């Protein structure tokens, strides 16, 4: 679910914090992707797991063709506060808890294997993937987070991309957290309280508060505690035993992990064919054909680069898949990539 109606609020009250771009604008960028969001997009459109695998195969190659370096982040253990939401989603999907756990485990292994064969790094988050993605963009390990869930902003993700769906004609929505907070005149902590009032995955919300009213209350009173002192409890009842403080802690201080050491390599075409065609029974000519198109597109991009480079130095396809350089965290001058790794 993310944060209820947050995108509507931003479009209405902080439109300058949104930029509309094309996928080509992210050439050369390292993008952290919330894997569960991508998988669920394909599963919603095509319930068959194998077809979802094929969709991720195509999309990942398109990212690489645009010189986007994707980092796929997998959810870790969910916090206790989110279990009720996950249980409800499981019931809506027609699973029991046990079925859901087993299905997700099997699904994760399938997608993890595919992504490793495609040569892209996969990271296991200690908790919610969105929180891990936000940590990586704050630390300068990646340039942006691609997710449809707006809670990436509540976790402190400085740049959020929505609709990065690998189509040249698509209009990508880029949200700047810095501009958003500046326009709304809120601190990050106050913004988190606003997100909790709007509705999040970690606790219930005060009944009857719409986005505009919630924003005005936070701008006037600054904290949930003071908001509760200044609302009509009859028209806006506060949930019994409201766990807003636990939700606030999860957004402001989620589980942390060491920055991963990210590395890309060329896709292993033969193993991809073995996996997608022999095991998953897709037509080999389709998989081979897409890989051939991929190689031609990379070769075309290599030639374009050579034309722009002074001295005409030759580049190879391997240069598209080099180990990422250590990136510096803004304001610290410190390298954020260590030898420790939580890459799956």
SVG drawing of the C-alpha trace seen along z (x, -y; Angstrom):
<svg xmlns="http://www.w3.org/2000/svg" viewBox="-18 -26 62 55">
<polyline fill="none" stroke="black" stroke-width="0.4" points="0.0,0.0 2.8,-2.5 1.4,-5.8 -2.2,-6.5 -2.8,-9.3 0.7,-10.8 1.2,-11.1 -2.0,-13.0 -1.0,-15.4 2.4,-16.0 0.8,-16.8 -1.6,-19.2 0.7,-20.9 4.2,-20.4 4.2,-19.9 7.6,-21.4 9.1,-18.4 8.1,-16.2 10.0,-16.1 8.7,-14.2 11.4,-12.4 12.1,-9.6 14.0,-6.4 16.9,-7.6 17.5,-10.4 18.9,-7.8 21.7,-6.6 24.7,-5.8 22.8,-5.8 22.7,-3.1 19.1,-2.5 18.0,-0.4 14.7,1.5 12.2,2.8 12.0,6.3 8.7,7.2 7.0,4.3 8.3,5.3 7.3,9.0 3.9,8.0 3.3,5.8 3.9,8.8 2.0,11.1 -1.0,8.8 -0.9,8.6 0.0,12.2 -0.7,14.5 1.5,17.3 4.9,17.2 6.9,18.3 5.5,15.5 6.4,13.1 10.0,14.4 10.0,13.7 8.8,10.2 11.6,9.5 14.1,11.0 12.9,8.5 12.8,5.5 16.2,6.1 17.8,6.3 16.1,3.1 17.5,1.3 21.0,2.6 20.5,1.4 19.8,-2.1 23.1,-1.9 21.1,-1.8 22.8,0.3 20.0,2.0 20.3,3.3 17.5,5.6 16.7,5.4 14.7,8.2 12.6,7.9 14.0,9.4 11.9,10.3 9.0,7.9 8.5,6.0 5.9,7.3 3.8,4.2 3.4,5.1 2.3,8.7 -1.4,7.8 -1.2,6.0 0.7,9.0 -1.9,11.4 -4.7,9.4 -2.9,9.2 -2.3,13.0 -6.1,13.6 -7.0,11.2 -4.6,13.2 -6.3,16.5 -3.4,17.8 -3.3,19.0 -0.3,17.8 1.6,21.1 0.8,21.1 2.0,17.5 5.3,18.1 6.1,21.2 5.0,19.5 7.1,16.4 10.2,18.4 9.9,20.4 9.2,17.3 12.2,15.4 14.5,18.3 13.3,18.3 13.8,14.6 17.1,14.5 18.4,17.2 17.2,15.3 18.8,12.0 22.1,13.7 22.2,15.2 21.5,11.7 24.6,10.5 23.0,7.9 23.6,7.5 20.9,8.6 20.8,7.3 19.0,8.9 17.5,6.2 17.5,6.7 13.8,5.6 11.6,3.8 13.3,3.4 12.2,-0.2 14.1,-1.1 17.2,0.6 16.9,-1.2 16.5,-4.5 19.6,-3.9 21.6,-3.2 20.5,-6.4 21.2,-8.4 24.6,-6.9 25.4,-7.6 25.7,-3.9 22.9,-4.4 21.5,-7.4 17.8,-6.8 15.2,-4.3 12.6,-2.9 9.4,-1.8 5.7,-2.4 5.4,-2.6 5.6,-6.1 7.0,-5.0 10.4,-5.2 10.2,-8.9 9.1,-8.3 12.3,-6.2 14.4,-9.1 15.0,-8.1 16.2,-11.3 15.2,-10.4 12.2,-8.2 11.3,-7.1 7.8,-5.9 6.8,-4.3 10.3,-3.4 8.8,-0.7 11.4,-0.4 9.4,-1.9 11.0,-4.7 7.6,-6.6 6.8,-6.3 6.9,-9.3 8.9,-8.7 7.9,-10.6 10.9,-11.6 10.2,-12.8 12.8,-14.9 12.5,-14.5 14.6,-17.7 12.3,-19.8 9.3,-18.2 10.3,-19.0 11.3,-22.5 8.0,-23.2 5.9,-21.8 8.2,-23.4 8.5,-20.2 11.4,-18.3 11.9,-14.7 10.5,-13.7 7.4,-15.9 7.0,-14.4 7.0,-10.9 4.3,-12.0 2.3,-13.3 2.7,-9.9 1.4,-8.1 -1.6,-10.4 -2.3,-9.7 -2.1,-5.9 0.8,-3.5 1.5,0.3 2.7,0.2 -0.4,-1.0 -4.0,-2.2 -4.8,-5.9 -7.1,-8.5 -10.5,-8.1 -11.7,-10.9 -8.5,-12.8 -8.0,-13.5 -4.7,-14.5 -5.2,-18.2 -6.5,-18.3 -3.6,-16.0 -1.1,-18.3 -2.5,-21.5 -2.6,-19.8 1.1,-18.8 2.1,-22.2 0.3,-23.8 1.1,-21.5 4.2,-19.7 3.8,-16.3 1.1,-13.6 1.0,-14.1 0.0,-17.8 -2.4,-16.9 -4.3,-14.6 -4.7,-17.4 -6.3,-19.6 -8.8,-17.5 -12.4,-16.6 -12.2,-13.0 -15.8,-12.4 -15.5,-13.2 -11.8,-12.0 -11.5,-9.0 -8.0,-7.9 -7.5,-4.1 -7.4,-2.3 -3.8,-1.4 -2.5,-3.3 1.0,-2.2 2.1,-5.4 5.3,-5.7 6.4,-2.2 5.6,-3.2 7.6,-6.4 10.6,-4.5 10.5,-2.1 10.5,-5.0 13.2,-7.0 15.4,-4.2 14.9,-1.0 17.3,2.0 20.6,1.0 23.1,3.0 26.6,2.5 26.7,0.8 26.9,3.6 29.8,4.1 28.0,3.9 29.2,5.7 27.7,6.3 28.7,8.9 27.7,9.9 24.5,12.1 25.2,15.8 23.3,16.6 23.7,20.3 22.6,20.7 19.7,18.3 18.6,20.6 18.9,23.6 16.9,22.0 14.2,20.3 13.8,22.8 14.7,26.2 13.4,25.7 10.6,23.1 9.7,24.2 9.9,20.9 10.7,21.0 14.5,20.9 14.2,18.7 12.5,16.0 15.2,16.0 18.0,16.3 16.5,13.5 16.2,11.2 19.8,11.8 20.9,11.1 19.0,7.8 20.6,7.0 24.2,7.6 23.4,5.4 22.1,2.6 25.1,2.7 27.4,2.7 25.5,-0.3 25.9,-2.2 29.6,-1.3 30.1,-2.8 28.2,-5.9 30.5,-6.3 33.6,-5.9 32.5,-8.7 32.2,-11.0 35.5,-10.0 38.5,-12.0 41.3,-10.1 39.0,-7.3 39.9,-4.9 38.3,-1.6 35.8,-0.3 34.6,3.2 31.3,4.7 32.9,5.6 33.1,1.9 29.3,1.9 29.6,4.3 32.5,3.0 32.6,3.0 31.0,-0.2 33.4,-2.8 33.3,-3.9 30.8,-6.7 31.1,-9.5 28.3,-10.3 27.2,-13.9 28.6,-16.2 31.0,-13.6 33.6,-12.9 33.7,-9.4 33.5,-6.3 30.2,-4.4 31.2,-1.1 33.0,1.3 34.5,4.7 31.6,6.2 28.7,7.2 25.1,8.2 24.7,9.1 22.8,12.3"/>
</svg>
